[in-house]
Amino acid sequence: MVGIVWIEDGRYATRALAGGNGMPLNAEAPGFLPRDLGDGLILRQATADDTEAAAEFQAQVHLPHTFAESFRIWTRDLMSGALPGFHPGDFTLVEDTGTGAIVSILNLIPQTWFYGGIEISVGRIELVSTHPDYRRRGLVRAQMDAVHEMSARRGEKMQVISGIPWFYRQFGYEMALEFGIGYSCPVSNWPALDDAVREPYTVRPATDRDLSFIARLYDEAMGRYLVSCVRDEGLWRYELNGRSKNTYSELEMCVVEAATGEPVGLMVHFRGLWDGEPCVLLYELKDGASWREVTPSVVRYLRRMGEAYTTGKTRREFRNVAFELGTEHPAYQVMNDRSPRSKRVRAWYVRVPDIAGFLRHVTPVLERRLAGSAVAGCSGKLTIGFVDYGVDLSFDIGHLTKIERLARPRKGGS
């Protein structure tokens, strides 16, 4: 099963949170940047001095979309250096030397993911924007080439990006991991309690004192997934305190408590509404807590929260609450008998430039999964064929003994 946990500054992913090695690329590295793109355009790494110009550019390019102001604030937050491991030089930009204006920009967020318990360094590309007057001139391609080189120098084994459902295939990406998948749950199946009845579980905003509980609970919960995120208490502190407020996509980190005051769960939701509904991005309970007992209290809280964001003529009782927790999650077992309706299905674009090297890195996981399959202890060869190359895998009594990249897949490969 692919893990779904939300990701920093992009809110969700397969979802990994920004971690990374914290090593900025030296802007003076020979043969890297800056690059002259011709026609008075220079590709370079950003500096802290570019913060306001970059933030304003992001906002203007995305107008009149409702996300425009969030892009401004997101850019400022990243440029500030508050996110562990991210530096202003992780933005690339194209500058028109004639006007001094930024005309195209993107960034590379360093992250660390788990694949079956093995750490993988990942580069997440985001905030890809180009001024309309400068489109179709290869500026995004030039920057993608640059950040791919940046990512390779950092030792990152894969790159990921969310975005347009076709655009990034031209840069070697394919949709491969779940992203933003979930269900809408009808709140009518959990009616409000009578005034005389006490809510058995309450939801409150998290504080610094909750961080160790949150980190521990998250680590335990991610054990159910093949792909998840490496997250320490420092990153949780950033999520709690490091983001700017009042953005379209602002998040609320909450702790779920029993009537005794004992913390039993963690929930992260959009502070406002997403697609017109309250939306949960992360929801986990500690071992021994009952999803069936806790979830009704959580849904009722979300309904009240949603109603608080509508006033006057727009005030309404919400029919549904969205849970974007992937295709499989323990909470869905509670909702299955309460007529959930499916939400949109999307995926993360993934690029793995060295398939053979990636497979070598995760060999212990592959062998463990093989041992638990119907062909445990097998010997022989398997050829995986792609469009213009292939990978040969050699097995000896269940052990992956050789991984070889082929210039062209052998006839009969699959």
C-alpha positions as CSV (number, residue, x, y, z in Angstrom):
1,M,0.0,0.0,0.0
2,V,1.3,3.5,-0.8
3,G,1.4,5.8,2.2
4,I,-0.5,9.0,2.1
5,V,0.5,11.7,4.5
6,W,0.5,15.3,3.8
7,I,3.6,17.1,2.8
8,E,5.0,20.5,3.9
9,D,4.1,23.5,1.8
10,G,2.3,21.4,-0.7
11,R,0.1,20.1,2.0
12,Y,0.0,16.5,0.9
13,A,1.9,13.8,-0.9
14,T,2.8,10.2,-0.7
15,R,3.3,12.1,1.0
16,A,6.5,13.1,2.5
17,L,7.4,16.1,4.5
18,A,10.4,18.3,3.7
19,G,13.5,17.1,5.4
20,G,16.4,16.7,3.1
21,N,20.1,17.0,3.8
22,G,20.0,20.8,4.2
23,M,22.9,21.3,1.8
24,P,22.5,24.3,-0.5
25,L,24.2,24.0,-3.9
26,N,27.2,26.3,-4.4
27,A,26.1,28.9,-6.9
28,E,29.7,29.2,-8.1
29,A,29.9,25.5,-9.0
30,P,31.7,25.3,-12.4
31,G,29.3,24.5,-15.3
32,F,26.2,24.9,-13.2
33,L,24.7,28.4,-12.8
34,P,24.3,31.1,-13.9
35,R,23.5,30.2,-17.6
36,D,23.0,32.6,-20.4
37,L,19.8,31.5,-22.3
38,G,20.1,34.1,-25.0
39,D,17.8,37.0,-25.9
40,G,18.9,38.8,-22.7
41,L,17.7,36.0,-20.4
42,I,19.8,34.6,-17.6
43,L,19.1,31.5,-15.6
44,R,20.4,31.7,-12.0
45,Q,19.8,30.7,-8.5
46,A,17.8,33.0,-6.3
47,T,19.1,34.8,-3.3
48,A,17.4,36.3,-0.2
49,D,17.4,39.7,-2.0
50,D,15.0,38.2,-4.6
51,T,12.3,37.4,-2.0
52,E,9.8,40.2,-2.6
53,A,10.2,40.2,-6.3
54,A,9.7,36.4,-6.5
55,A,6.7,36.6,-4.2
56,E,5.1,39.3,-6.2
57,F,5.8,37.5,-9.4
58,Q,4.1,34.3,-8.2
59,A,1.0,36.2,-7.1
60,Q,0.7,38.2,-10.3
61,V,1.2,35.2,-12.6
62,H,-1.6,33.2,-10.8
63,L,-4.2,36.0,-10.7
64,P,-7.2,35.8,-10.7
65,H,-7.0,32.3,-9.2
66,T,-7.9,32.1,-5.6
67,F,-4.5,30.5,-4.9
68,A,-2.6,33.7,-6.0
69,E,-2.1,35.1,-2.5
70,S,-1.1,31.7,-1.1
71,F,1.6,31.5,-3.8
72,R,3.0,34.8,-2.6
73,I,3.0,33.8,1.0
74,W,4.4,30.3,0.3
75,T,7.3,31.8,-1.7
76,R,8.1,34.2,1.2
77,D,7.9,31.4,3.7
78,L,10.3,29.3,1.7
79,M,12.7,32.2,1.0
80,S,12.8,33.0,4.8
81,G,14.8,29.8,5.6
82,A,12.4,28.8,8.3
83,L,11.7,25.4,6.7
84,P,14.5,23.1,7.8
85,G,16.8,22.2,4.9
86,F,15.5,24.8,2.4
87,H,17.5,27.8,1.2
88,P,16.8,30.7,-1.1
89,G,19.2,29.1,-3.6
90,D,16.8,26.2,-4.0
91,F,14.8,28.5,-6.2
92,T,15.9,28.9,-9.8
93,L,14.7,31.9,-11.8
94,V,15.1,33.4,-15.2
95,E,15.8,37.1,-15.3
96,D,15.3,39.5,-18.2
97,T,18.5,41.5,-18.0
98,G,16.9,44.3,-20.0
99,T,14.3,45.0,-17.4
100,G,15.7,43.2,-14.4
101,A,12.4,41.4,-14.0
102,I,11.8,37.8,-13.1
103,V,10.0,36.0,-15.9
104,S,10.1,32.4,-14.9
105,I,10.7,30.6,-11.6
106,L,10.5,27.2,-9.8
107,N,12.1,25.5,-6.8
108,L,13.4,22.2,-5.5
109,I,12.4,21.3,-1.9
110,P,14.7,18.7,-0.4
111,Q,12.8,15.9,1.4
112,T,13.4,12.5,2.9
113,W,11.0,9.6,2.4
114,F,10.8,6.1,3.6
115,Y,10.4,3.1,1.3
116,G,9.7,0.1,3.4
117,G,11.9,1.6,6.2
118,I,14.8,2.6,3.9
119,E,15.4,6.3,3.7
120,I,15.3,7.9,0.2
121,S,16.4,11.4,-0.6
122,V,13.8,13.1,-2.7
123,G,13.7,16.5,-4.5
124,R,10.2,18.0,-4.8
125,I,9.8,20.6,-7.6
126,E,7.1,23.2,-7.1
127,L,5.9,26.7,-7.7
128,V,6.6,26.4,-11.5
129,S,5.5,29.8,-13.0
130,T,6.3,31.7,-16.2
131,H,5.1,35.1,-17.3
132,P,2.6,34.7,-20.2
133,D,4.8,36.9,-22.5
134,Y,7.7,34.5,-22.1
135,R,6.0,31.1,-22.5
136,R,6.8,28.6,-25.1
137,R,10.5,29.6,-25.1
138,G,11.9,26.6,-23.2
139,L,12.4,28.5,-19.9
140,V,10.7,25.7,-17.8
141,R,12.8,23.1,-19.6
142,A,16.0,25.0,-18.9
143,Q,15.1,25.2,-15.2
144,M,14.1,21.5,-15.0
145,D,17.4,20.5,-16.5
146,A,19.1,22.7,-13.9
147,V,17.2,21.4,-10.9
148,H,17.7,17.8,-12.1
149,E,21.4,18.4,-12.0
150,M,21.0,20.1,-8.6
151,S,19.1,17.1,-7.3
152,A,21.7,14.6,-8.7
153,R,24.6,16.5,-7.0
154,R,22.7,16.2,-3.7
155,G,22.4,12.5,-4.2
156,E,18.6,12.6,-4.4
157,K,17.3,9.4,-6.0
158,M,14.0,10.7,-7.3
159,Q,12.1,13.8,-8.1
160,V,8.4,14.4,-7.7
161,I,6.0,17.1,-8.6
162,S,2.2,17.8,-8.5
163,G,0.6,19.6,-11.3
164,I,-1.0,19.6,-14.8
165,P,-2.0,16.0,-15.7
166,W,0.1,15.9,-18.8
167,F,2.7,18.6,-18.8
168,Y,5.6,17.1,-16.9
169,R,5.8,13.9,-18.9
170,Q,8.0,15.8,-21.4
171,F,10.6,16.0,-18.6
172,G,10.7,12.3,-17.8
173,Y,7.9,12.2,-15.2
174,E,5.1,9.7,-14.9
175,M,2.1,9.6,-12.6
176,A,3.0,6.9,-10.1
177,L,1.9,7.6,-6.5
178,E,-1.4,8.6,-4.9
179,F,-2.1,12.2,-4.3
180,G,-5.1,14.0,-2.8
181,I,-7.3,10.9,-3.0
182,G,-10.1,10.4,-0.5
183,Y,-13.8,10.4,0.3
184,S,-16.5,12.7,1.3
185,C,-18.5,11.5,4.3
186,P,-22.1,12.6,4.8
187,V,-22.3,14.3,8.2
188,S,-26.0,13.4,8.5
189,N,-25.0,9.9,9.5
190,W,-23.5,11.4,12.7
191,P,-26.2,13.8,14.0
192,A,-25.5,16.4,16.6
193,L,-25.6,15.2,20.2
194,D,-28.4,16.4,22.6
195,D,-27.3,19.3,24.7
196,A,-27.4,17.1,27.8
197,V,-25.0,14.6,26.3
198,R,-21.2,15.3,26.6
199,E,-19.1,14.8,23.6
200,P,-17.0,11.7,24.4
201,Y,-13.9,13.0,22.5
202,T,-12.9,16.6,21.8
203,V,-10.7,18.2,19.2
204,R,-8.4,21.1,20.1
205,P,-5.5,23.0,18.5
206,A,-2.1,21.4,19.1
207,T,0.6,23.2,21.1
208,D,4.3,22.9,21.5
209,R,3.7,20.5,24.5
210,D,2.0,18.1,22.1
211,L,4.9,17.8,19.7
212,S,6.5,14.7,21.2
213,F,3.1,12.9,21.2
214,I,2.5,13.9,17.6
215,A,5.9,12.8,16.4
216,R,5.6,9.4,18.2
217,L,2.0,8.8,17.0
218,Y,2.9,9.7,13.4
219,D,5.9,7.4,13.3
220,E,3.8,4.5,14.6
221,A,1.0,5.1,12.1
222,M,3.3,5.4,9.1
223,G,4.4,1.8,9.7
224,R,1.3,0.6,7.9
225,Y,2.5,2.2,4.6
226,L,5.2,1.2,2.1
227,V,6.0,4.8,1.3
228,S,5.8,7.5,3.9
229,C,7.8,10.5,5.2
230,V,10.7,10.9,7.6
231,R,9.7,13.5,10.0
232,D,11.4,14.7,13.2
233,E,10.1,16.9,16.0
234,G,11.7,20.0,14.4
235,L,9.7,19.6,11.3
236,W,6.5,19.2,13.3
237,R,7.4,22.4,15.1
238,Y,7.7,24.2,11.8
239,E,4.3,22.9,10.8
240,L,2.9,24.2,14.0
241,N,4.6,27.5,14.3
242,G,6.6,28.2,11.1
243,R,4.0,28.9,8.5
244,S,2.5,32.3,7.7
245,K,-1.2,32.7,8.7
246,N,-4.3,33.7,6.7
247,T,-3.5,31.8,3.5
248,Y,-6.1,30.0,1.3
249,S,-4.5,26.7,2.2
250,E,-3.7,27.3,5.9
251,L,-3.7,24.2,8.0
252,E,-4.8,23.5,11.5
253,M,-3.0,20.9,13.5
254,C,-5.2,19.3,16.2
255,V,-5.0,16.8,19.0
256,V,-8.0,14.5,19.8
257,E,-8.6,14.0,23.5
258,A,-10.7,11.6,25.5
259,A,-13.1,12.9,28.2
260,T,-10.3,12.3,30.7
261,G,-8.0,14.7,28.9
262,E,-5.8,11.9,27.5
263,P,-4.5,12.6,24.0
264,V,-5.6,9.7,21.6
265,G,-5.2,11.2,18.2
266,L,-3.8,13.7,15.7
267,M,-5.8,15.5,12.9
268,V,-4.7,18.1,10.4
269,H,-7.3,19.9,8.4
270,F,-7.6,23.0,6.3
271,R,-8.4,26.0,8.5
272,G,-11.1,27.1,6.1
273,L,-12.9,25.1,3.4
274,W,-11.5,23.2,0.5
275,D,-13.8,22.8,-2.6
276,G,-16.6,24.0,-0.3
277,E,-16.1,21.3,2.4
278,P,-14.2,20.9,5.6
279,C,-11.2,18.7,4.5
280,V,-8.9,16.5,6.6
281,L,-5.4,15.7,5.4
282,L,-4.1,13.6,8.3
283,Y,-6.0,11.6,10.9
284,E,-4.4,9.1,13.1
285,L,-5.2,7.4,16.5
286,K,-2.9,5.7,18.9
287,D,-2.9,2.0,19.3
288,G,-6.0,0.8,21.3
289,A,-8.2,3.8,20.4
290,S,-11.3,2.9,18.5
291,W,-11.9,4.5,15.1
292,R,-15.6,3.7,15.5
293,E,-15.9,5.6,18.8
294,V,-13.6,8.5,18.0
295,T,-14.6,9.4,14.4
296,P,-18.2,10.6,15.1
297,S,-16.8,13.2,17.5
298,V,-14.2,14.3,14.9
299,V,-16.9,14.6,12.1
300,R,-19.1,16.7,14.4
301,Y,-16.2,19.0,15.2
302,L,-15.5,19.4,11.5
303,R,-19.1,20.3,10.8
304,R,-19.0,22.9,13.5
305,M,-15.7,24.2,12.2
306,G,-17.0,24.4,8.6
307,E,-20.2,26.3,9.7
308,A,-18.0,28.8,11.5
309,Y,-16.4,29.8,8.2
310,T,-19.8,30.7,6.6
311,T,-21.8,33.6,7.8
312,G,-25.0,35.5,6.9
313,K,-26.7,34.3,3.7
314,T,-23.9,31.8,3.0
315,R,-24.2,30.1,6.3
316,R,-25.2,26.5,5.9
317,E,-25.0,23.1,7.5
318,F,-22.4,21.0,5.6
319,R,-23.6,17.8,4.0
320,N,-20.2,16.2,3.7
321,V,-16.8,16.3,5.2
322,A,-13.8,15.3,3.1
323,F,-11.1,12.9,4.2
324,E,-8.1,13.0,1.8
325,L,-6.4,10.0,3.4
326,G,-5.6,7.9,0.4
327,T,-7.5,4.9,-1.0
328,E,-7.0,2.8,2.2
329,H,-7.2,4.0,5.8
330,P,-8.6,2.6,9.0
331,A,-11.1,5.5,9.2
332,Y,-12.7,4.3,6.0
333,Q,-13.7,1.1,7.7
334,V,-16.0,3.1,9.9
335,M,-17.4,5.1,7.0
336,N,-18.1,2.2,4.7
337,D,-21.5,1.7,6.1
338,R,-22.3,5.4,6.0
339,S,-22.4,5.9,2.2
340,P,-19.2,7.8,1.5
341,R,-18.8,9.2,-2.0
342,S,-15.6,9.1,-3.9
343,K,-13.6,12.3,-4.5
344,R,-11.3,13.2,-7.3
345,V,-8.4,11.0,-8.1
346,R,-5.0,12.4,-8.8
347,A,-1.4,11.2,-8.7
348,W,2.1,12.5,-8.0
349,Y,4.4,12.7,-11.0
350,V,7.6,10.8,-10.2
351,R,11.0,10.7,-12.0
352,V,13.6,8.1,-11.1
353,P,16.7,8.9,-13.3
354,D,18.6,5.7,-12.3
355,I,16.2,2.8,-12.0
356,A,18.9,0.2,-11.5
357,G,20.5,2.3,-8.7
358,F,17.2,2.9,-7.0
359,L,16.4,-0.8,-7.0
360,R,19.9,-1.6,-5.5
361,H,19.2,1.0,-2.8
362,V,15.9,-0.7,-1.8
363,T,17.0,-4.3,-2.4
364,P,16.3,-5.3,1.3
365,V,12.7,-4.2,0.9
366,L,12.3,-6.0,-2.4
367,E,13.7,-9.3,-1.0
368,R,11.5,-9.0,2.1
369,R,8.4,-8.5,-0.1
370,L,9.4,-11.4,-2.3
371,A,9.8,-13.6,0.7
372,G,6.2,-12.9,1.7
373,S,4.9,-13.6,-1.8
374,A,3.7,-16.7,-3.7
375,V,7.2,-17.0,-5.3
376,A,9.3,-16.9,-2.2
377,G,12.7,-18.5,-2.6
378,C,12.7,-18.2,-6.4
379,S,15.8,-18.3,-8.6
380,G,16.1,-16.9,-12.2
381,K,16.0,-13.7,-14.1
382,L,13.5,-11.0,-14.7
383,T,13.7,-8.3,-17.4
384,I,11.8,-5.1,-17.0
385,G,11.5,-3.3,-20.3
386,F,10.9,0.4,-20.8
387,V,10.6,2.4,-24.0
388,D,14.3,2.7,-24.7
389,Y,16.1,0.6,-22.1
390,G,15.6,-2.2,-19.6
391,V,16.7,-3.6,-16.3
392,D,17.8,-7.2,-15.7
393,L,17.2,-8.7,-12.2
394,S,18.9,-11.9,-11.2
395,F,17.6,-13.9,-8.2
396,D,19.2,-16.8,-6.3
397,I,17.0,-18.5,-3.8
398,G,15.0,-15.4,-3.1
399,H,18.0,-13.0,-3.0
400,L,18.4,-10.2,-5.5
401,T,22.0,-10.8,-6.6
402,K,22.4,-8.6,-9.6
403,I,20.7,-5.6,-11.1
404,E,21.9,-4.5,-14.5
405,R,20.7,-1.7,-16.7
406,L,20.3,-2.7,-20.4
407,A,20.8,-0.2,-23.2
408,R,17.8,-1.8,-24.9
409,P,15.3,-4.3,-23.3
410,R,15.8,-7.8,-24.4
411,K,13.1,-9.4,-26.6
412,G,10.4,-10.9,-24.5
413,G,11.0,-8.5,-21.5
414,S,7.9,-7.3,-19.7
